[in-house]
């Protein structure tokens, strides 16, 4: 037979064990709740670093891409060369030019530069779902755009 003291002692140990089990499960559930947030915090930092690195790489690529652009103006046509990964050569004869457009946004006004766009019959028309017409050639960041504009007008009237 088990004495009363032994039974009481056994009950106390069982109660203590139950309490520690309950505390352990509460700690585990707390860890389970905290765990996704610590992972998200770690991923957030890494994803932010990745996005920052991607932006820097894209900017460097665009700077070098702009340096590869070459525009040649002859007495018969415009010729454009450019590209790093994909080389492009585009030729536009003066007789194909239908429209010339000069534009400046507010920042370009402050810098004193212009964008000159040259349209041909295939690109001057609006297409369905397109917000604005795409130009055949774009001269971006031109300082002396009036000279280019007058040259194109003169050659299109001759041809």
Backbone torsions as a table, in degrees:
resi	resn	phi	psi	omega
1	UNK	NA	151.6	-177.9
2	UNK	-99.6	133.0	-178.7
3	UNK	-77.5	166.3	-178.6
4	UNK	-65.2	-37.1	-179.7
5	UNK	-67.5	-41.6	-179.9
6	UNK	-65.1	-40.2	179.6
7	UNK	-65.1	-41.8	178.3
8	UNK	-64.3	-42.3	178.4
9	UNK	-62.5	-42.3	-179.6
10	UNK	-65.0	-41.5	177.9
11	UNK	-63.1	-40.9	179.4
12	UNK	-63.1	-42.5	-179.7
13	UNK	-67.3	-38.9	177.8
14	UNK	-64.8	-41.3	178.8
15	UNK	-64.0	-44.5	178.5
16	UNK	-61.7	-41.1	178.6
17	UNK	-64.5	-41.3	178.8
18	UNK	-64.2	-40.0	179.2
19	UNK	-64.7	-45.6	179.7
20	UNK	-65.4	-37.8	176.3
21	UNK	-62.3	-42.8	-179.9
22	UNK	-63.5	-42.9	178.0
23	UNK	-63.6	-41.5	179.1
24	UNK	-63.2	-41.7	179.7
25	UNK	-68.4	-35.7	176.3
26	UNK	-65.4	-42.1	177.6
27	UNK	-62.9	-41.6	179.5
28	UNK	-64.8	-42.7	180.0
29	UNK	-66.3	-34.2	176.2
30	UNK	-65.0	-43.0	177.5
31	UNK	-64.6	-39.2	179.1
32	UNK	-64.3	-39.3	179.1
33	UNK	-69.8	-42.1	-179.2
34	UNK	-72.1	-28.0	-172.3
35	UNK	-58.3	-48.5	-179.5
36	UNK	-62.2	-34.1	-178.4
37	UNK	-70.6	-34.9	176.8
38	UNK	-68.5	-37.3	176.8
39	UNK	-65.8	-44.1	-179.9
40	UNK	-62.0	-38.6	178.2
41	UNK	-63.6	-43.2	178.4
42	UNK	-63.8	-44.9	179.4
43	UNK	-66.5	-35.3	-179.8
44	UNK	-61.3	-44.9	179.6
45	UNK	-64.7	-45.5	-179.1
46	UNK	-67.1	-39.8	179.8
47	UNK	-67.9	-36.7	176.4
48	UNK	-64.5	-42.1	177.7
49	UNK	-64.6	-40.1	179.2
50	UNK	-64.1	-44.4	179.3
51	UNK	-63.9	-42.4	177.4
52	UNK	-60.8	-43.4	178.5
53	UNK	-65.1	-40.2	179.0
54	UNK	-63.5	-41.3	178.9
55	UNK	-62.7	-43.1	179.1
56	UNK	-63.8	-44.3	179.8
57	UNK	-63.5	-42.2	179.5
58	UNK	-64.6	-41.5	178.9
59	UNK	-63.3	-42.4	177.9
60	UNK	-63.0	-42.5	178.4
61	UNK	-61.0	-44.7	-178.9
62	UNK	-65.7	-35.3	177.2
63	UNK	-63.7	-47.2	179.0
64	UNK	-68.5	-32.6	177.9
65	UNK	-63.7	-44.3	178.6
66	UNK	-62.3	-31.5	179.2
67	UNK	-72.7	-16.0	178.7
68	UNK	-87.4	-9.3	-177.8
69	UNK	-71.0	130.0	176.2
70	UNK	-132.1	127.8	176.6
71	UNK	-114.0	128.6	177.9
72	UNK	-119.7	127.5	179.1
73	UNK	-112.3	115.9	177.7
74	UNK	-107.6	-175.6	178.9
75	UNK	-79.4	-5.6	-179.2
76	UNK	-119.5	-25.0	-172.9
77	UNK	-162.0	169.8	169.5
78	UNK	-100.3	142.5	175.1
79	UNK	-129.8	131.9	178.2
80	UNK	-120.1	131.8	173.3
81	UNK	-122.8	143.5	175.2
82	UNK	176.1	166.0	175.0
83	UNK	122.6	151.6	176.6
84	UNK	-109.7	-63.6	-179.6
85	UNK	-78.9	-34.1	179.3
86	UNK	-129.5	114.9	179.5
87	UNK	-80.6	134.0	-179.4
88	UNK	-122.8	136.7	170.7
89	UNK	-127.7	121.8	-178.2
90	UNK	-125.5	131.2	-179.9
91	UNK	-120.6	131.8	178.6
92	UNK	-128.6	109.1	176.0
93	UNK	-68.8	149.2	-178.9
94	UNK	-61.1	-33.1	-177.6
95	UNK	-69.7	-15.4	178.5
96	UNK	-90.1	-12.0	-175.8
97	UNK	-74.0	127.4	179.0
98	UNK	-108.5	-25.7	-175.3
99	UNK	-155.0	147.9	175.5
100	UNK	-127.9	135.3	-178.2
101	UNK	-132.2	131.1	173.5
102	UNK	-110.4	138.8	180.0
103	UNK	-148.5	156.8	176.4
104	UNK	-142.7	136.5	168.5
105	UNK	-95.3	-177.3	-172.8
106	UNK	-65.5	-37.2	178.8
107	UNK	-69.8	-39.8	178.1
108	UNK	-64.9	-32.2	175.3
109	UNK	-62.8	-43.5	179.5
110	UNK	-64.9	-34.8	-179.6
111	UNK	-85.0	-14.1	179.9
112	UNK	75.0	30.8	179.1
113	UNK	-116.3	161.0	-177.1
114	UNK	-129.0	160.2	168.8
115	UNK	-114.1	128.6	177.5
116	UNK	-114.8	126.9	-179.8
117	UNK	-117.3	135.3	-179.8
118	UNK	-114.6	125.4	-177.0
119	UNK	-108.9	145.8	173.6
120	UNK	-119.1	170.6	-178.0
121	UNK	-57.1	-34.2	-179.1
122	UNK	-73.9	-21.4	-176.7
123	UNK	-112.4	-13.8	-175.3
124	UNK	-75.1	-25.2	-177.7
125	UNK	-82.0	147.6	178.3
126	UNK	-77.7	143.2	176.3
127	UNK	-109.5	159.7	-177.2
128	UNK	-62.4	131.2	177.5
129	UNK	80.9	5.5	-178.6
130	UNK	-103.6	130.7	-175.1
131	UNK	-71.4	-38.6	178.2
132	UNK	-147.0	160.9	-177.2
133	UNK	-70.6	143.1	177.0
134	UNK	-90.7	136.1	178.8
135	UNK	-84.4	152.3	176.6
136	UNK	-71.3	-42.9	176.6
137	UNK	-130.2	139.1	176.0
138	UNK	-120.0	124.1	172.0
139	UNK	-104.7	102.2	-176.5
140	UNK	-98.4	139.5	174.3
141	UNK	73.4	36.0	-179.6
142	UNK	-84.0	129.4	179.7
143	UNK	-82.2	-47.2	-177.7
144	UNK	-103.5	67.4	-173.8
145	UNK	-73.3	-26.2	-179.3
146	UNK	-61.4	-40.2	179.2
147	UNK	-64.3	-44.4	177.6
148	UNK	-64.2	-43.6	-179.5
149	UNK	-60.4	-46.5	179.9
150	UNK	-67.0	-37.8	178.0
151	UNK	-62.7	-45.2	179.6
152	UNK	-64.3	-45.0	179.1
153	UNK	-60.7	-42.2	-179.7
154	UNK	-63.3	-45.4	-178.0
155	UNK	-72.2	-32.2	178.4
156	UNK	-71.8	-31.8	177.7
157	UNK	-72.7	-33.2	178.8
158	UNK	-70.3	-43.2	-177.3
159	UNK	-86.0	NA	NA
